[in-house]
């Protein structure tokens, strides 16, 4: 499972029975309730009422389709750097939306496209297995085009005067590299436990920061090759004693200390634009 919510304490979301009943009622009204492949726990699409964040759902054109996206931005107004958030193989679910809000809390105008929009969106599916299968059936070229269209919409329509960066998790990590190769002006990019394209890296001018778990051997080991290809444009950290999902507080691989450190490094890197 490659869901994410960097640096949060899972015990902070414990809910009492009354809250659980209310949440269950919300689910039957259309919120997300998704069974995980690993441990069959439930995910609730949490509605955040933070006064510091404004949110909305938007649609943007990509070829002959309209794709859905979630936008979270600081409520303070003014100019804020833009961020494209590229979800993992769990889709644009409650965890991804919460992470978008976290970035908005940190000061970023965050744009999170639903790359399953062409298949009806993440809410159409009943399990994470179905979501992952649907995402894997998508053409990589199509998802790249949809991300490029979303990036263009963000920069021309939503937040046109700000620098834009991107963050990709797991399945979205590969697409973060592809986005950087396909568009101009992407300021910075961050990848959490994502794979890397074998071609096209020479087209990238964007500075990258990557996070890998020590025991995620294939991806962590591949970082040396990416560093050789991108040179000084690529910086990475390997977190000792942790695996692929160390940043995901719903995963048995979650490590709070490593997740907190990766989150702080991510914000410092993105704010250096």
N, C-alpha and C positions, 0 to 999 in steps of 0.2 A: 504494500500500500504506500502511495506517495502523496498523502495529504499533508497539510502543513498548517502550522500556526506558531511561528517562531517565538521562542522564549517565554511562553506563557506557562503558568503553573496549573496543571490539570485539576488540582484540588480546589481551585478557585471557582470551578463551575459546578460544584456539588449543589443539588437542589433538593428542597424538601418535598414531601408528598403532595402538598397543595400546588406548589410550582410545577411539579411533574404532571399533575392532572390538567393544569392550564396549558402546559406545553403540548400535552397529548391532544387536547381540544384544538389547539392551533394547527397541529399536524393534520388533523382531519379536515381542517378548513383550507388546506393547500400548502402548508409549510413542508419542508423536507424532512423525511424520516428514512434514513438509509442504513441498511445493515452492512457492517464491515465484513470483508472477506476473512479477516484474521480472527476476530473474536466475537462477531455478531452483536457488538454493542451498537446503540442507536446514536445517530447524529441529528441534532435539532438545528434548524436554521434560526439562529438567535437574532432577534430584532434589537438593535443597539440604539439607545436613546441619548447617546452622549451629546451634550450641548456644543462640543467642540468640533463635531463632524456633521456635514450635510451629505445626504446620499440621494441618488436617483437611479432609475433604470432607463437606459436609452437604447435606441437602435441606430445602427450605422450601415451604410451600403457597402457591399463587397461583390463586385460583378453583378449577377442577376439576383442576388439574395440580400436580405436584410438580417443582420446579426444582432443579437442582444448583448448588452454589456452593462455592468454595474459600475457606477461612478461614486467615489467617496472623496470628499474634499474638505479642507479645513473651513470651519464656519467663520473664521475671522476675516475672510475676504482678502483682497490684495493679490499680489502675484506670488504663486507657488510653483515650484518645479513640478513637471508632469512625470508620471510613472505608469508604464504599461505593466500590469501584473498578469503573468501567463500561468494559468492553473496547471495542476498535475493531472494524473490519470483518474482522479476522482471527480474531475470536472469543476465547474463553477458552483460549488456547493456552499454550505454554510461556513465551512472552515475557510475556504478561499475568500468569501465575502468578509468574514471577520478579519482576515489578514489585510484586505484592502482597507478596512476601517482603521486598522492599526497603523498602516502607512499614512493615512490621512491625519490621524492623531499626531503623527510625527512630523507633519507639515507638508505632505505631498498630495498633489491633485492626482488621484489614483483612478486609472481606467482599467477595468478587468473584463475583457471580452469572454463570452461564452462560446467556445469553439465547437460546441455541440449544437449550436443554433440551427444548422442545416438539417439536423436530425430531430428537431423538436425541443432541444434544450435538455438540461440535466434533469429537470423535474419529471420528464417523461418516463424515466427509467426507475426500476424498482430496487436495484442493488448496485453495489460498486462493481461487481463483475460485469453487469450489463453496460455500465458507463465506460469501463475500461475497454471492453470489446468494441463498443461503438466508436470510441476515440481511435483505437488502433486500426479500424476499418477506413478512417478518413485518409484521403490522399495527403501525404506530407506537403506536396506542392500547394494543395488547396488551403491547408491550415496556414502555410506561410503567406499566401496571398491574402487570407482573411486577417491575419495579424498586421500585414503591411497596410491594408485598408483601414484597420482600426487605428494604427499609428498616425496615418494621414488625417483621419477624422479628428483625433485628439488634438493634433497640432494646428489644424486649420479651423476647426469649428468650436471645440470645447475650451481649449486653453492655449490660444495661438501665440502668445508672446513669451512663453516659458520654455526653458530647456527641458528635454524629455529623456528619461532613462527607462530601463526595463529590468524586471526581476522575474525569473522563471524557476519553477519548482519541479523536480523530477522530470516527468514527461514534457513539461514546459521548458526545461533547460535546453534541450536540443533546439527547440524553436526560438529560443532567445538568441543563440548563435546565428541561426538562419535569418532572423529579423535584422540583426546587426549587419549582416552581409548584404541584405536586400534594400536597406533604406539609408538615406544620408542624414546626418545630424543627430544620430542617437548618441547622447552624451556619455552615458555609462551603462553597464549591464552587470547584473549579479545572477549567479546560478547556484542553486542548492541541489546537490546530488543529481545533476543532469548529465546525460551523455553528450557527446560532441560530434558534429558532422565530420565526415572523413574528407570532404572537399569544401572549397569555398572560403576557408579561413583567411586566405590571402586577400580577400575583399573587405575584411573587417578593419575599420579604423577606430572602433570603440574600445575604451578601456574596460576590462572585465575583472570581476572579483568572483571567485568560485569557492564553495564550501563542500568538503568531502569528509565522510567518516573513515577512519583508519581501516575498519574491517569491510568497507565497501570496496573490495580490492580492485575490481575492474576499473571503476571510475576514478578512484584515487590514483591508481597506477597510470591511468591515461593522462593525468594532469601534466606529467613530464613532457609528453608529446605535444600537448596543447601549448605549453610554455615555449617549447622550441619553435612552434609555428607562429605564435603571436608575439613572442619576445616580451618586451617591457609592457606591452598592452595587457598582459595577463598576470594576475596575482591570485594565488590560491592559498587556502589553509586546509590542512588535514588535522582533524580533531582526534586525539589519541583515545583509544579504548572504546570508540563508538562505531555504530554501523550506519547504513544508508539513511534511516529515518530518524536520526538523532535530534532533528529540529522539530519533529512532529509530536505534539503532546498527546495525541490519541494513539500513538504507536508504542508497542512494547520496547522499541529501540530508543525511545525518547530519553535524552539526557539533558536535564535542566541547565547545568552549567555550560555545556557546549552550545546549547541553543541560545542562551543569553549572550554568550560571547559572539556567536555568529551574527545575531541580531544587531548588537552594538557596532560590530565591524561593518555590517551592511549599511547602517544609517550614516556612519562616519564617511564611508566611501561615497555614498550617493550625495551627501551634503557638500562634498568637495568640488562639485561642479561650479 
